């Protein structure tokens, strides 16, 4: 059953508790909800530090943040925040045990989640990835099907993050970025080892880019990947940028000419 985009909807909550790239890929859904419900208050629930991705996003009115090591006491505090006023639509784009329980106890009028076995029975609508479609963005947008039917394709868009000019200028000043010759940022690490390119391949790629005169190249250092970046810097002589707070890293990437990464 498809429901109309009710003009009386007042409160919507979207949740994808983690991870960085996965949270970013949910943002087209948030923008689609804003276009469907311009009058509604749209909120987002996720874990720290990924809440920094959503700062300044014009489609999000409030961000609820679980500590990265959240206890059940922390979780119950968030549930109390979510219960009043009553949520009209709850979109769970993660459907792990914690988000399922939070969604059920938040008591929304309508809830949408992944079709993920027994715990999915806590949702009113259980929807999985469109058949044969590898796109994570379309997978999330398919959660709109109870409202718009198969017209969710109308809302496919690129995810967008938001930075203000002061953040961009601070990054330029701190890292000595010349706007006339912005750097190429190389991110050779990966959270998951099976997604990581061999270091020898990175050395070869960097040598080829240097030979082309493409411009200055810097190595990004993600938390926990210091040894990989230090070894690559020793072999290539490239400047290494130490691990940065997430907002500063976003501003650095926004100032770059090119970003090259594993995943």
C-alpha positions, -999 to +999 in steps of 0.1 A: +000+000+000+014+034-010+005+064+013+003+100+000+029+125+010+007+138+039+011+176+044+003+170+081+035+151+087+054+170+113+084+149+124+107+125+105+137+107+119+164+090+097+190+068+113+222+051+100+243+047+132+277+043+114+300+042+092+314+074+076+309+065+039+276+047+046+262+078+064+272+100+034+253+077+010+221+082+030+220+119+024+200+118-009+172+102+010+173+130+035+170+156+007+142+136-009+123+137+023+128+174+026+113+179-009+084+156+000+077+171+034+089+208+033+069+215+065+083+187+085+111+186+111+137+162+099+161+147+124+190+122+122+203+097+147+238+084+144+269+076+165+299+099+172+321+111+155+300+107+123+276+135+134+303+160+122+293+150+087+259+166+091+269+200+106+252+227+086+231+204+064+201+225+053+178+195+052+184+184+088+169+202+117+184+182+145+211+156+150+208+130+179+243+117+188+250+084+205+285+082+220+308+060+201+309+036+231+272+042+241+259+023+271+223+012+273+218+042+297+230+065+268+206+047+245+176+051+268+184+088+271+182+091+233+150+071+232+134+096+256+144+124+233+129+106+204+095+097+219+080+132+221+065+147+201+056+115+183+076+106+152+055+104+120+080+084+099+111+065+111+136+054+084+162+029+097+189+025+070+211+002+092+187-022+108+212-036+134+199-048+167+204-015+185+187+007+159+158-018+157+152-016+195+156+022+195+131+025+166+105+002+183+108+020+217+106+054+200+070+044+190+067+061+156+035+061+136+052+045+106+085+027+105+106+015+075+137-007+077+156-034+058+143-069+054+169-085+077+152-115+093+134-118+126+142-083+140+127-067+109+093-076+123+096-045+144+090-023+113+058-016+095+075-017+061+103-041+054+121-033+022+153-046+007+177-035-021+160-032-055+167-065-074+200-065-093+209-029-084+243-024-067+237+013-059+237+021-022+219+054-029+191+036-047+190+010-020+182+038+006+158+057-017+138+025-021+127+030+015+104+058+001+084+031-017+056+031+009+051+068+001+059+073-036+058+037-050+084+029-076+088+067-083+117+067-058+139+068-088+128+104-093+149+113-063+183+098-072+210+124-066+246+127-055+252+130-017+262+165-006+281+177+025+281+213+037+310+235+048+310+272+053+337+295+039+354+301+072+361+264+075+375+263+040+397+294+046+410+280+079+421+248+061+439+269+035+457+289+061+466+260+084+480+238+056+495+264+034+473+257+004+479+278-027+445+283-044+464+286-077+480+251-072+458+231-049+472+197-037+463+162-048+453+142-017+463+105-016+445+082+009+462+049+008+446+033+038+414+014+043+393+004+074+389-031+058+421-048+047+404-065+018+396-031+003+432-019+005+454-016-025+490-030-021+516-004-011+538-012-041+509-003-064+505+031-046+543+037-050+540+031-087+509+053-091+525+082-072+556+079-094+535+081-126+515+111-113+547+129-103+562+122-137+531+138-154+537+170-134+502+169-121+510+190-091+518+187-054+507+155-037+500+150+000+493+119+020+462+118+043+466+100+076+434+084+088+432+073+125+447+039+130+466+039+097+496+058+107+521+030+100+508+025+064+511+063+056+545+066+073+558+038+052+544+052+020+558+086+029+593+072+035+592+055+000+578+084-020+590+115-001+555+129-001+543+153+026+523+135+053+492+152+068+487+140+103+453+127+114+428+156+115+394+162+131+367+152+106+354+187+098+390+198+091+396+168+069+364+176+049+376+212+044+410+199+033+394+176+007+371+204-005+402+226-012+420+198-031+424+195-068+419+158-067+414+130-042+427+095-048+416+067-024+410+030-020+372+030-014 
